[in-house]
Amino acid sequence: MLQRRLICSRVSNTVVQSNPGHSQSKWNVKQVTKSNFSAALEEISTCISDSDFIAVSLKNTGAYSAPWQRIMPIDTAHIAYLKAKYAAERFQVLQFTVCPFSIKGSKLIVHPYNFHLFPRDELKIGMPSYSFSCQSSYLTSMAQEGFDFNACIYDGISYLSKSQESAAVDRIGNASPISCTVQTPSGYTVADSVFAERIKSRVKNWITACKDTNKKPEDALISSLRKIVSGDEVYGSRPCLSIDVCSERQVRLVMETLKNFVDVIPLLNPAKGGAIRPVRVVLTSSEEDSILLQKELQNEEKEHNKRLRGFREVINLISASQKPVVAHNSLNDFTFVHSKFLAPLPSTLEEFRSSLCLVFPNVLDVNHIMKEISPQTKVNNLPACISYLKQRFFAPIDIEIPNQAEVNEVKTLGHDAVKISQLFAKLCSILKIAPRTPEAAEGHLPDAIECYTNSYSPCFTSSHGPADEDVSVRTDNTRKISSKNLVFLWGFRGVTSAGKLKSLLCGSHEVFHEFDVRMVDKSCAVVAFRNPGFAEVMLQLMYSGGICTNTLKEMLADGLTAAGYETYQKVCELGLWESDLASSMEKASEEIESFSEAQSKELSGLCWNNDEMINLDDL
């Protein structure tokens, strides 16, 4: 294991400052809004190309609405994903920090950009404007960091996800005319030949009329009527002709016919719902003019797509680079990324992982690498992780920010992405991992890092196979137990602590010998048994009333209820996100009972006819 490499790096009672000259107050992160988005997009494209890694950090309007809805040690990978999925679908991203970085020995070169987002319906198509929830503590934290909510709402960058963009194109068509090639039609018929000759003659006569310098001036009314009848238009300052078509085949015939004319450029503008629109033919004056028009069309299409996609242009840049993406708590962050910028989240973790890998093939979570150094340390945030490493290891990192922001942009906004890159660099230094090796092929990582990629389980495992059903009860305890050894209790009136509940259970039966109790929220607790099978025994005792002590018998009479882990899983799968877990467990129990009763009735309703049965002895 890599933990053996730590022996030579450990320094007792040593605190090392990492480049004190670059304190957090001097991390001038570039703040990007709608007004400077285009310029920042060009800058960050170059930074991404020149860097080796990309750190990302999100600021959301919330993560959970009730204490039990946060991801806990008792959650399997499947349940943790369901909780993250629920949060991503309910809350909104307001800040997205992207920090391309490279590690050159002890020097960390970072390019942080903090994008302010707001889901505004820019194109008046009903997307992506929708309601979202806000958690007051998250908004308060953002306000304390200097976040400007007015600037976010009025000047925040909007966006469409990939699926929303496809729906928008189907709904409104491509508003930007495009010059393209169309597949040549096969199997010409007599009707096709007649149609093609008619188009050829019409275009030839139109070009001749446009180039005729001896035309006599006409009355304005007559000229307007002539243009309406002939289909003459103007595209910018260039003559343009509209050719009506009634099928995709006719579009291909027109495009094939226009190849005979070197001084025209055909334009296609797909209509709403994939309908057929006229083919527009633009006449150019020279070869140079033709090249200029092509560039104009490309720029127009690029600007249209930029306006349509908004911030997703940044997501596309990251994806196209195929650079490893480094995050802190990748499950939460990338469920938001998938939900907001790619497509609706799938129902299972494996489907989510497969879908995300198509866009981000290598995602590294610094939390998982941190577990290699201190699996039992309860460090859940970036400052705590960095402080922990500073106090125990000598790994100075010199941070360099080439694209320093203006002095008036000095805020703490976007610092988390810089901290992630700093933590990653420190971990690589302490674990003696070379982030990049000359012999590594393009798009591949060293084996020492690759084993940490694309693991979205809350508890890191190098296996990417089926989700592990073993869980923990406490954050700072690495000992795993099977989820089948857990029992959920609720309805304990007057009991406010796990210690008091444990004392009531002790001695009530022989199964309560080696066990632990944790409060999930104020309404529900979980009992964890070390011995396999004891959870089932406890459930049977609860259902039969076989608990020995009078106190517990009174609690059972007052409504104390128990259920196994499958009920908790059913709560999350059915989306029973009540404020109290006890209410959700009650509803899930009723669902399970109703399903069992329906199955029993279905089986009891089956009629067996002995005359229609096959006797195997007669065969």
N, C-alpha and C positions, 0 to 999 in steps of 0.2 A: 504493500500500500504506500501511497505517497506520504502518509503521515510519518514514515521513517525518515524522510528527508528533513523533517523539522528539527532534528536534534542539533545539527550544526548551525541552525539559524536562530535558536532561542538564546536570548540574553536576559539574565535574571535582573528583575527590578530596574529595567532600563526604559525610559520614556524618550522617544525620539520624535522631534517635530519634523514633519515632511514639508520642507521648503517653506519656512515661516514667511519668506518674502511674498509668497502667493497665498495670502489668507483668503478666506471666503469672501471678504468684503471687496477683494480685487478681482474676483471672477466676474468680469463684465460680460454677461451673456447677451448675445444679440436678441432683441425682442422683435418678433415678426408679427405684423398684423396685415390686414387686407391692403393697406396703403403701400407697404413696401414688400409685399409678397413676391412679386415678379422678380425684383432685383435679388432678393434673398434666395429664390429658387435657383438662379444661375450660380450664385456663390456656393451654395451647399452642394450643388451637383459636382463642382470641382473638388470640394472637400471630401465628399464621399469617394470619388474616384482615386484621390491621393492617399486615403487612409486605409488602415488594415481592419479596423473594427468600427462598429457603430453602436453607441450606447443610447438607449431610449428610456424616457421616463414620462409618465402620465400623471396629470392632476385631474381627478374626477369630482363630480358633485356629490359623491358618496360611494360606499362600498357595501353596506348592509343596513337594513332598517331595524333589526333586532339583534341582541347579543348572540343568540344561537345561530344566526344566519352567517356569521363570519366563519371562515375556514378554521377548523379546530383539529387538534391531534387525533381525535376519535374518528375523523372523517377518512374514509377510503378515498382513493384517487377518483373514483366515479362520483362520489358524493361531493368531493371538493370541486370537481368540474361543474356539477349542477348548481352549486352555490355561486361560483364565479360567473356562470352563464346567466343566472338570474340577476346578478348585480350589473353585468354588462348590458343587459337588455333594459334595465330600469333607469340607470344613472347615465350621466353624460360626461364626455371629455371636454374640458375647457382649456387645458394646456397640454401640449405635446412637445417635449424637448427632444431634439435629435442632436447627438454629439459624436460626429466622426472622430476617431482618435487613432493614434499609432504609438507604439512603445519602442523607444530606441534606448536600450540599456536601462538607466534609471530616469530617463527623461520621458515624460508623457506629453505628447502634443495633441491638444484638443481643439475642436472647432464647434462650440456649443451654439445652437439656435433654439430659441423658445418660441413656438408658434401658438398664438392665441386663436382658439377655435370657437365657432358658434354655428349651430345648425340652422342656417337661414335659407329660405326658399328664394334663391337668387333668380331662378328662371321662371318663377310663377307656375310651377308644375305640381305643387303639393308635396315636394320632397326637397330636403330631408326634414322639413319643419314638423316636429312632433313634440308631445309633452314628455317631460322627464322629471324624475324625483331629485330632491336635494336633501342632503344631510347637513344640518346646521353646523356641526363640529368641523366638517370639511370646508365649508364656506368660510367659517371663522378663521381657520388655519391659513387659507389662501389670502384672506384680507390682511392678516398679520404680516404676511410676506410681501405685501405691497401690491397685490393683484388688483387691477382696475376693472371692475365689473362693467362699468359704463363703456369703456373702450372695447371690452370683449363683445358686448351685445351689439354695439354700433359699428365696430371696425374689426370684429373677429372674422377669421377666414372660414367660409362655409365649405361644403364638400358633398360629394355623392359617392356612395360605395359602388363597387363593381356591378352588383346586381341592380342597384338603383339607376346607374347610368344606362344599363341595357334597357330597363323599363322606360327611362326617359326618352331614349332614341326611338323606341317603338311608339311612344305616345306622341312626341312632337317632331319626330324625324331629325335628320341631321341639318341643322340650320346653316351650316357652313358648306357652300358648294365645293365639290371635290372633283379633281381631274384624275381619272383612273382608267385602267384597261379592263375590258370585259371579255369573258371567254367567247371565242369564235363559235357561231352557231354551226351545227353539224346537219348534214342531210338537207341541202337547199331544195325547196319546192318551187313550182312555177310562181306561186303567190309571193314567195320570198324574193325571187328575182325581180318581179314587177315592182314590189315595194322598194327594193334597194335602188333600182333604176330611177324611180320617181324621186327618192330622197337625193340621189346623186345629182339629178337635173336641177332640183330645187336649190340645193346648196351652191351649185355652180352658177346659176343665174343670180343668186343673192350676192355672191362674191363679186361677180361682174358689175352688178348695180352699185355695190358699195365702192368699188374702185373707179367707177365712171366719173371723170372730172368734168364732163360736158353736160351734166344734168341741169335742166332748167329749173329755176325756183318755182315751187308750187305754193298754192294757198295752204295756210296752216291746217284748215279743216280737212282738205283733201290729203295732205301729208299724214295727218293722224289716222284717217280712215285706211290709207294704204298700209301703214304700219300694223294696224289691228288685223287687217286681212292677211298680210304676208307673214305676221309673227315677228316683225322686226322689233328689237329692243336695243338697249345700250347697257353694257356691263362696264361700269366706270366710264371711261372715255372711249371704249372700244365698241364697234358694232357687234350685235348679238342676235342670234336667230333661235327661236323656240320651235322644236319639232315634236309634235304630239305623237305619243305612242300609247298602245293599249295592252301591251304584254311585255314580259321580260324578253321574249324572243325578238320582238321588234326593237327593243333597246340594243340587243346584241347586233342586230342587223344594221342599225344606224351607226353604232360604234365601228363596225367593220367597214362600212361604206366611207366613213370620214377619214379612214387611213389613206385614202387617195388624195387628200388635200393636206399639204404640208403647212399651210398658213392658218389653220384653224385648230382650236383646242376645245374638245367637248367637256361639258360640265354635267355632273349628276347631282341631284339633290333629292335623296329618298324622302318620300312623304310619310305622314303619320300612319302607323300600323303597317308599314311596308307597301303602301300603295304606289302606283306608277305615276311619276311626274314627267313632264316634257324634258327631252334632252336639249340642253342649251349649247349653242355653238358660238364661240367667241372668235372673231377675226383679228389676227395680229398683223402688224405692219411689216415685221421683219423677224429674222431669227433671234436677234437680240431682244426684241419685244416679246417674243414667245417665251424665252428663258425668264424674262422679267415677270411675265404673268404667272408662270409656274411657281416662282418664288413667292409671289404675292398670295397665291392660293395656299401654298404650304404654310405661310405665316398666319393666314386667316384661319386655317384649320387648326393650327397649333394654339392660337389664342382662344378659339372656340372650345377646344378640348380642355384647356387650362381653366377656363371659366366654368365649364361643366363639372370637372373633377375637383377643382379647388385644392384643398390640402392633400387629397389623395395623390396628387402629382409627386409629393414627397415620398409617400408610401411606395409609389411605383419606382422612384429613383433608388430607394433602399433595396427593393426587390430585384431590380435589374442588375444592381452591383454584385449580388450574391455574396456580399460581405457578411461575416458572422455578426449577429446582433446580440448585444449584451444588455441584460435587464436585471432588475431586482424584483423578485416575486413575479416571475414571468407568466404564471397561470392567470393572475388577475389582469395584468397588463394586456396580454395577447388575446384574451377573450373580448376585451374592449376593442382592440385593434380589428379583430375578425368581424365583430358585430357592426362596428361603425364604418369600416372602410373596405371590407371585402364582401361579405354576404351574411345572412342570418346564421346563427350558430347551430351546428348539428346537435343531435340528441345525445351523443356519446363522446367520451374523451378520445377514443381511438379515431373516430371520424374527424374530430376537431384537429388532432395532431396531423392526420394525413392531409387534410385540407390546407392547414397552415404551412406545412412543409413545401407545398407547391409554390408558395410565395416567399417564405423565409426558411430556406433549407437548414440553416444553422442558428439556433437560438440558445444562448448560454445564460444561465441564471447564477449570479454571484452567490446567492444563498446556498446553492448546492455545493459550490466550490468551498465556501466557508465551512460547511459541515466536515470537510476533510481535515480542517485544522482543529475545530472545536465542536464536536457533535453534541455535547451536552450543554454548551453555553447558551443562555437565553438572550441572544442578540437578534432583535427582530427589525431593527431599522439601520439605515446607512451610517449615521453618526456613531451609533453604538458599535457597529462592526469595525469602523475605522479606528475608533478609540481603543477597542480591544486589541487590535493588531499593533497599534503604536506602543501600548504599554508592555507588550510581550516580545516583539520582534524588531530587529533593526532592518528596516526596508524603506529608506528615504526615497521619495518620488518627487522629482522636480517637474512641476506643471507649467507648460508653456501654451499660451493662447494667442496664436498669430492674428486672428481676426478679432481683436479687442473691440468691444462695443464702445459707444460714446459714453462720456462721463455721466451724462444725465440718464443713462440706462442702467446704472449700477443698482441692482436690486438682488434679492435672493431668489428671484424667479428663475427657474431653470437650473439651479445649482445641483439638483439631484442627479442629473445625467453626468455632470462632471465628477460627482462623488462616486458614481457607479464605475466610471472609467478609472478613477483613482484606486478604488477598492480592488478592481480586477487586476490592475498593474501590481499592487502590493501582494495580492495572493499569488500571482505568477512568480514574483520575486522570491517570496517565502518558500513556495513549494518547488522552486527551481524548475519552473516550466518555461520553456521558450515559446512565447506566443506565436512566433512565426519562425519557420526553419527554411533555409534556402532550397532544400530538397523537396519540400512539400509542394505538391501539384496545385495548380490554380483551382480555387474553390474547395480545397481540402485543408483540414486542420491537423496539427500534430496529435498523435494518439492520446497524449496526456490531457489534452483539452477536449478532444472529440467525444470522450466517454461521458462528458457532462451535457452534451447538446440534446435539445428537444425533449427534455424530461419535464413534464408539466405536473408531476405528482408533488404534493406538498412535502412529502418525505422522499428525498432523493433515492433512487435506485438506478443502477447502471443498466438494468434490464428494461427494454422497451416492449416487453411482451404483455400478456394480460395483466390488468390492474391487480396489484397486491391487496389482499383482503386483511392483512395485518395492520394494526393501528397502535397508537400510543394513547395513554390517558393524560399524561402531563407533557408539557412542552419541553422541559429540561430532562426528560427521561427517555433514553434511547431504547429501552426494553420494549419489544413488540409483543402484542398479544393478538389472538384471533378476534375478529369482530363478533364471532359467535359466542365469545365469553363475556359480552356486555349485555346488561339489562338496564332499561330505562325505567325510572320511577317518577310518578307525578301524583298529585292529589295529597301531598303531605302538608296538611294545614298546621301552621304554627312552627314548622321547622324551617329555619332560615340559613342553615350552614351545612356543609358537607360533613363536618366533624360531628355535629349533633345527630345527623341522620345515620352516620356510621356507628355511633354509640348505641343507637336504638336497634340496629341490625345485629350487632355483636351479641353472641350468646343466644339469639333467638332460634338458631338451628346450627347443626354441625357444618353446613356449607359455608357459613360466615366465619371462616377461619383466616384464610389469606385472601384478602380482597381490598379494593380501594373504592372510594366514593368521590366523585367530582360533581359540582354543580354546573350544569350546562347553561341554565339561566335560572331566574328566581322561581320558576314554576316546575322545573324538571331537573333530575339528577341522573347520573349514570353510575352503575355499579359494575366494577371490573373484577373478574375472578381469575386467579392464576391457574387454577386447575380446570382442565377441559371437562365439560359436561355439567359443571356446577350451575351455570346460568340456566340450563334447562330445568334442573332440579328446583331452583328458586322460582321460576315461572310456574311450575306445577304446584309448589307450596302456596304461592300467591293465589292461584286460581282455586285451589282446594281449601284454602283457609288453614293450612297446616302449620302456620307460624306459631312458635311456642309461647312467646311473651304476650302478656295481656295488653301491653302498650301497642304492639303491632296489630293485634287483633282489633283494638279500638280504631287504629288508623285505617285498617282495611274496611271497617264498618263505615268510616267517615269518607271513604272514596279513594283510598290509596290504590293506585293502579300500576301495573307493570307490563312491559312489552319487550320483545327482542329487537335485535338490530334490524331485522327485515322491515319492521314497522317504521323505524327512523328513515330507512332507505326509501320506503314507499312515500313518506312525507315529502322528500325532496323530488322524487320522480313525478309525483302528482302535482307538484307546485303548490303545496299547502303552506304558504309562507305567512302564517299568522304571527302576531307580535309575541305571543307566548308559545313555546314549544309544546307545552301540555295540550293546548287547544288543537294544534296541528296533529299531535299523536292521537288524540281522541278521534278526530275525523278520519285519519288513516286507518285506525282500528275498525271503525264502522265500515269503511270501504272494504277492508279485508273480510270482515264478517259477512257483509252483503254478497261478496263474490263467492265465499264458501257456501253460503246458503243457496245461491243460484246454481252452483255446481251440483249440490246435493239434490235439489229439485229436478235438475236435468237428468241425473243418473236414475232417480227414483221413477221418472216418467218413462223410462225405456221399457218396452214390452218385448218379452222373449217368446217366440213361437217355436215350440219343440219340433213341429213338423218341418220347419225350414232350416233346422240345425243340421250340420254335417257330422256324422259319426265317423271318426277316423278309422275305427275298426272295420267299417264296411268298405273301405277303399282298397 
